[in-house]
């Protein structure tokens, strides 16, 4: 029995340790995890890798092209012997080898400009990836604050429920004393039901907030997390004076926002596109060289004849100096062995080297169209960058104005809560003395409850607006 008790105690202890060991996620940790594991960020990384391959290919254009060729086969009928270049009516087996190389010496700067363009495109792709990461961070911050907001609403609803329970206890006493009618108890019970419903609603909002956050973090289904609750959000910074000056924040945003850098890099890339297109209308100089050899099954070793025989042909009549004469020609016959394979390759080995200059004269207008298209792309890039800057300007103005308006709303909510707390305290004293009825007391409590809810809404709205301004300034998103 004692062993069983000890075992159960240890099991409970281990379970409690596992429960309390659940990892707590800070806002910064959530942001970093989302930026690392986001599928959108991974897609952006693939774009960067693709750009790196483009750059590698552009650099490789500086290197020579080297190609080797081997062919072999049989010729039938009247064909040309590749070793003698003579027509023969026989079957010939052939084999040839070649090695060719070519390197571009000049092509109007196309290779160099393409390499520089690829570098700019990679930098722009990296800026795009950083912008995606920043946007994901802002989404994480929104979900994180929504959870904190729901948790504080839950706490506020629980506090209201406790106050309502205390009111019910006081109401029961007053009913027992005959100070108030028994029907007033129904008013308090109704308020208690509303408080309990508010708790359930905010708990659902918290759970939905966690689901949203886990989806952004790309966490596996069923993973349980708990966000870090900051010590207090009651002392939020005030935003007055130069701390929220538009020009200052906008200049920081121009430097910090990756989308601005990406736009400027693409403008430079568009400039190089024009130079690359212009290269199509400029001369191109190529250095080339090659090696080759071949073999024929009918090739003979004419340098080493065998079975040589000489003889005179039958005399033929001829005229020499107008005098008839007889001419007998000396002829010979011999056998010639087939020339060996490697001997043929050695004897037929050839080399070549040279320069090729290509001068464009007319190419159906393709060079002109490419130039015009590149110039249009440059204009589009400039306009797009201006649009991004103007949108950023409007966003910064809106963020600052919204933050200042949220601060005013927060100040007003704090004053409202202070005033209604004093009213509620005074009404409570009078209620306990029987000077006011339950309806008046409940109305005072509801007014205070609504004011506290408005205060929580205003506080988190102001905090979120501050994070928006931090986002444009390129600051790390955290609650420190």
Secondary structure, 3 states (H helix, E strand, C coil): CHHHHHHHHHHHHHHHHHHHCCCEECHHHHHHHHHHHCHHHHHHHHHHHHHHHHHHHHHHCCCCEEEEEEEEEEECCEEECCCCCCEEECCEEEEEEEEEEEEEEECCCHHHHHHHHHHHHHHHHHHHHHHHHHHHHHHHHHHHHHHHHHHHHHHHHHHHHHHHHHHHHHHHHHHHCCCCCCCHHHHHHHHHHHHHHHHHHHHHHHHHHHHHHHHHCCCCCCCCCEECCCCCCCCCCCCCHHHHCHHHHHHHHHHHCHHHHHHHHHHHHHHHHHHHHHHHHCCEEEEEEEEEEEEECCCEEEEEEEEEEEEECCCEEEEECCEEEEECCEEEEEEEEECCHHHHHHHCCEEEEEEEEECCCCCCCHHHHHHHHHHHHHHHHHHHHHHHHHHHHHHHHHHHHHHHHHHHHHHHHHHHHHHHHHHHHHHHHHHHCCCCCHHHHHHHHHHHHHHHHHHHHHHHHHHHHHHHHHHHHCCCCCCC
